[in-house]
C-alpha cells in the first residue's frame, strides 16, 4: 500500500510494507524541486535514516531498475 500527498513545496509518497512478517518500517519519499529524500525509521538505533538523491541520481536509478548487470552512462537526447 502507498499514499501520495501534494504539499506546497514537496510531494510525499509513503510506502507501507504489508507483506508477510518480518515487516519493515514505512518508507517516506519527499520529492522537491531539486532533490528527492528517502527516509525510514530504524528501530535498532531509534532514529530516522535519510538519503538525499539529486534529480540526476533519481533518473539513473529509474533507468537502472530495468537494465541487466553492467556499467552505463545516459547520454543527453540528440548525442
Buried (B, 14 or more C-beta within 10 A) or exposed (E): EEEEEEEEEBEBBBBEEEEEEEEEBBBBBBBEEEBBBBBBBEEEEEEEEEEEBEEEEBEBEEEEEEEEEEEEEEEEEEE
